[in-house]
């Protein structure tokens, strides 16, 4: 019996939850999209990496505080939406 893998995007992760990065998608902007996805990968958002949602800012839930390894980053919601994850 196989189990279906539940994938979502980082912007949907709840505070305190952990996940594993599966994929970083290029953004919608033809020029800036590839640069943004490359930058996220340079920061450590690479397939297989464990991440944790630390906090959501107020108002509106932005920025998102995300822990990757021993570093913490603040991402805007549209940036986090580029990161496909598998919640734990």
C-alpha positions as CSV (number, residue, x, y, z in Angstrom):
1,X,0.0,0.0,0.0
2,X,1.4,3.4,-0.9
3,X,0.6,6.6,0.9
4,X,-0.2,9.8,-0.9
5,X,2.3,12.5,-0.3
6,X,0.7,15.7,1.0
7,X,2.3,18.7,-0.6
8,X,1.5,22.4,0.0
9,X,3.4,25.7,-0.1
10,X,5.4,27.3,2.6
11,X,2.9,30.3,2.9
12,X,0.2,27.8,4.1
13,X,2.3,26.3,6.9
14,X,1.0,27.0,10.4
15,X,3.1,28.6,13.2
16,X,5.2,26.1,15.0
17,X,4.9,23.5,12.3
18,X,7.9,21.8,10.5
19,X,8.2,20.6,7.0
20,X,10.7,19.5,4.3
21,X,11.4,21.5,1.2
22,X,10.4,19.6,-1.9
23,X,10.8,22.2,-4.7
24,X,11.3,25.9,-5.3
25,X,9.3,27.2,-8.3
26,X,10.3,30.2,-10.4
27,X,8.2,33.3,-9.9
28,X,5.7,34.6,-12.5
29,X,8.0,37.4,-13.6
30,X,10.1,36.1,-16.5
31,X,13.3,37.9,-15.4
32,X,12.9,38.4,-11.7
33,X,11.2,35.0,-11.1
34,X,14.2,32.9,-11.8
35,X,16.4,35.3,-9.8
36,X,14.0,35.1,-6.8
37,X,13.9,31.3,-6.8
38,X,17.7,31.2,-7.1
39,X,18.0,33.5,-4.2
40,X,15.7,31.4,-2.0
41,X,17.9,28.4,-2.8
42,X,21.0,30.3,-2.0
43,X,19.4,31.1,1.4
44,X,19.0,27.4,2.1
45,X,15.5,26.6,0.8
46,X,16.7,23.5,-1.1
47,X,15.0,20.1,-1.6
48,X,15.4,17.9,1.5
49,X,16.0,20.8,3.9
50,X,14.0,20.9,7.1
51,X,12.2,24.2,7.9
52,X,10.0,25.5,10.7
53,X,7.5,28.4,10.7
54,X,8.4,30.5,13.7
55,X,6.0,33.4,13.4
56,X,3.7,35.5,11.2
57,X,3.8,39.3,11.4
58,X,0.9,41.5,12.0
59,X,-1.2,42.9,10.4
60,X,-1.9,40.6,7.5
61,X,0.4,37.8,8.5
62,X,3.5,39.2,6.9
63,X,6.4,38.8,7.0
64,X,6.8,35.1,7.8
65,X,9.7,34.2,10.1
66,X,11.1,30.9,8.8
67,X,13.9,28.9,10.4
68,X,16.2,27.0,8.0
69,X,19.0,25.2,9.6
70,X,20.5,27.5,12.2
71,X,19.3,30.7,10.4
72,X,16.1,32.6,10.5
73,X,14.7,34.5,7.5
74,X,11.7,36.8,7.0
75,X,9.8,36.1,3.8
76,X,6.9,37.8,2.2
77,X,3.9,35.6,1.5
78,X,4.4,35.6,-2.3
79,X,8.0,34.5,-1.8
80,X,7.0,31.7,0.6
81,X,4.4,30.6,-2.0
82,X,7.2,29.6,-4.4
83,X,8.5,26.9,-1.9
84,X,6.7,23.6,-2.2
85,X,6.9,21.6,1.1
86,X,5.8,18.3,2.7
87,X,4.5,19.1,6.2
88,X,5.6,16.7,9.0
